[in-house]
Amino acid sequence: MQLYTNTTVSKLSIISRWTRSIVAMLTIAIMLPAAILSQTLSPVNLGTAGDFVILAKTGISITGSSAITGDLGLSPSAATFITGFGLIMDASGTFSISSLVTGNIYAADYTDPTPTKMTTAVSDMETAFTDAAGRTLPDYTELYAGDVTGQTLTPGLYKWGTGVLVSAGGVTIAGSATDVWIFQIAQDLTLGNGAMVTLSGGAQASNIFWQVAGQVTLGTTADMKGIILCQTLIEIQTGATLNGRALAQTAVTLDANAITEPASVTSVEDETLPQGFSISQNYPNPFNPTSTIRYAIPEMSFVKISVYDILGNKIQVLVNEEKSAGHYETIFDAKDLSSGIYFYEIQTSEFLQRMKMIIMK
């Protein structure tokens, strides 16, 4: 039988404690990445800035025929820095309207309570930018050296110390209706001419946040999705479309564009079971020659979708049948029509809504 001295027992005890400590540290080191990966990325809270499809501080200008769905806001600059819209002041003095906008237009020099409303919205926009820029523990850093053309981007936090480019090959954002993407971009974001951001798997524009410290440029006929939080200028060139929001801490410039507020989907159930009748802005818009129109039916209904010219003449019926509850889409082919503004209308026994679209050839 081997006997151990007190000194030997003491040494064995110390070794045992060291072993337990090392095992504990290794366990933490192994578990830590999993804990980080399991964190859920929360959306950026836009506050009242989320009430606007376009919000800027120094100016909003537009040229060409456009279709903008949602409210516009400018502060601290006055309404004189909102140009090209042909503003018509409401009798209340609190907002204007425009033939180019399905929504209201607000400026810092309008009648109370609009100045306070706009000050709060701009403050919320700046807070949202800071929130997006301050998110830590990125899932991807300097991915593809900033050129994400042709790539598929899964949910997560992305960080670039450079600019980001999407050229004509486009990019796909793939995930579910509740997934979140935050793109932290230290320089410019450029969507090249004809480039398209494609959503896949139920991904929603309302959950995609482009935080850009430099300038954002959407090239001619480009198709953008998501919330743009830009510290400088957002330039939306001829024929480009945006399903999202353009929130700029300087100016927003537009040229014959279709800008549409993103639909908010908070759960997969919202995606599969419509809560009410609705029809979305056609996509793309402006378009040539085809465009997709999406609509939702919450219950069995007879549905009719018709297209009208600017004079109110019915030129085509796209849907004319009974539909069960669900989400649908139909394709409008305008190859035989000339350029201009047209309208499409959904009609059921309980619902009627008309939307504007632009054919550009």
Secondary structure, 3 states (H helix, E strand, C coil): CCCCCHHHHHHHHHHHHHHHHHHHHHHHHHHHHHHHHCCCCCCCCCHHHHHEEEEECCEEEEECCCEEECEEEECCCCHHHEECCCCEECCCCCCEECCCEECCEEECCCCCCHHHHHHHHHHHHHHHHHHHHHCCCCCEECHHHHECCCCEECCEEEEECCCEEECCCCEEEECCCCCCEEEEECCCEEECCCCEEEEECCCCHHHEEEEECCCEEECCCCEEEEEEEECCCEEECCCCEEEEEEEECCEEEEECCEEECCCCCCCHHHHHCCCCCEECCCECCCECCEEEEEEEECCCEEEEEEEEECCCCEEEEEEEEEECCEEEEEEEECCCCCCEEEEEEEECCCCEEEEEEEECC
